[in-house]
Amino acid sequence: MTATIDTSGLDPVADAALTLAKDAAEGRVSVATVEQAAADRCRALFGTVAGPGDPLWNLHTDTARQAIALGAFTAAELSEWVAVLRQREGRSR
């Protein structure tokens, strides 16, 4: 016997969450599928950096700092970016 959850009267977000939970419990959707869909949506919302005028600019810079701190880039790659920044600022080395 499957339990029935009455979602009438709940807001659409709660209804969607309960539907997703039920689908996962009954094997109609996998965790991997949900994770991939979430990653795709995050990339669509966050994956393009437009610059300082972008409303997500502070989040982008915070995320970049965290990535650097966690070793996401090699020293060689960071050195290349330092050269780009110095050139942009009008100075070399």
C-alpha positions, 0 to 999 in steps of 0.5 A, spaced: 500 500 500 502 506 498 501 512 502 497 518 499 500 525 500 494 530 500 498 536 497 492 540 495 492 547 498 500 547 498 504 552 494 507 550 488 514 549 490 512 545 496 507 541 491 513 540 486 518 538 492 513 533 494 511 530 487 519 529 486 520 526 493 514 521 491 517 520 484 524 518 487 521 514 492 517 510 487 524 510 482 521 514 477 527 519 477 534 518 480 538 522 484 543 523 479 538 526 474 536 531 479 543 533 481 544 534 473 538 538 472 540 542 478 547 543 476 544 545 469 540 550 472 545 553 476 550 553 470 544 557 466 543 562 472 550 563 474 555 560 469 556 567 465 560 572 468 558 579 465 562 583 469 562 588 475 555 591 473 552 583 473 547 583 479 551 576 481 558 579 480 560 579 488 557 572 488 562 570 482 568 573 485 567 570 492 566 563 488 573 565 484 576 566 491 574 559 494 576 556 488 583 558 488 583 557 495 581 550 494 586 549 489 582 549 482 588 552 478 595 551 478 600 556 479 602 556 472 595 558 470 594 563 476 601 566 473 598 567 466 592 571 469 596 575 473 600 577 467 593 579 463 591 583 469 598 587 469 597 588 462 590 590 463 593 595 468 598 598 464 604 595 467 608 589 466 611 584 470 
